[in-house]
């Protein structure tokens, strides 16, 4: 049976999800598209061969023909649209962030907890990347002993002009926040942000790169170098150091090139190339989970926790010192969902 999906947002991420659903998820069909800009929604609908197109996202959510919803609109719309999906009883894949603020994410969390069943999955696609999956399997199997330290790098060749210093933390490093929680099965309790000399390639007033230090409730320390105007490639790195060994990401799907007297590796120039398979596996797992009644991937608690950690990181950047992360009570619905759950 084919799941009838509506997609809200016809920008970069909405277009990506429509394309992947159409090409890599045979058990789903995009039947409706919504975007606040009429021309953008209509263009994507034409490209995807979708008849239903509207500027009213709530109309799409409550359309009887739509069985599940992908939210890829701006962050400020996520809370009302997710809550509307809860009201309609429809499963939803919400791109990160779950909501624009930790307070808004908490309201989503509490609304879902009141329903007594999980309907939302947050779009942290790295949980479905094969290399990250292998890394987690090694850690969970005890191959490196208890994790002590984790080193990460998140480098983009460039970002849009509006991408400011805070967005480096809330839109880029947020992926490392979810990744470390998932890989280590631990919560972040303290954040420190260091500001080295800004790159001459960064726009005026933007602190790029930044170094972020996370401390977890189990005593692990995680460092993240975030450099979003690195020029040379989209380069994601992760190494976990344990008591008896280390495990690190390789370069899955890249080409070992020997040519013209040189030896090197082709690197991705964008997230869609690097994580193309992860997006396909994420949507395949989401659709399969709806059919089986078993939620997959990051849930509302994960979205709320990531938002709270990023808010602490923004405060740490401003203060220049360590900032504690304050997570509110974890509802019972998420007792077995969280950093250890989801993805493969």
MORAJO-V895099 format. One line per field, one symbol per residue. phi: phi as a letter, one per 20 degrees, with the letter a starting at -180 (. if undefined). psi: psi as a letter, one per 20 degrees, with the letter a starting at -180 (. if undefined). A space follows every 50 residues. Layout:
# MORAJO-V895099
phi = ???
psi = ???
This chain:
# MORAJO-V895099
phi = .efeddddodegffffffffffdccfecbfdbccbfegfffffffffemd eebbedfffffefgfeebcddcefgfefgffffffffemdfbddgffgbf cgffffffgffffffnbeddcefefffdfgffffffffffenfdmffdcc dccccdfacfgffefffgeeddfgfffffffffemceedbcccddfgfff effgneebecddddddfdnfccdcedcecfmeaecdcbcdddfcrcbcfe cfmededcblmccacfdfdbffffdgfffffffffffffffemcfcmfdf ffffffffffffffffffemcfcfddefgeffgdfddqfednnb
psi = pppopppopkbghggghggghhhinijqpoiqppqhoghgghghgghikp hopqiohhgghjphiphqppokaqhiigghhghhhghikpqpopqqrhrh qhghhhhgghgghhhjqpippqlnihijpgghghghggghijhjappgqp pqpopqhrrqhioaghhhghhfhhghghghgggikqqpiqpppqnapqqi iqqpipoorqppppprijjqppppoonjlighroopqppppahjaqpqqb mpjrpopoqljqpappqqirhhggkghggghghghgghhghijoqrapah ggggggghghghgghhghhjrqpqpoprpoqhhkhjpbhiqqr.
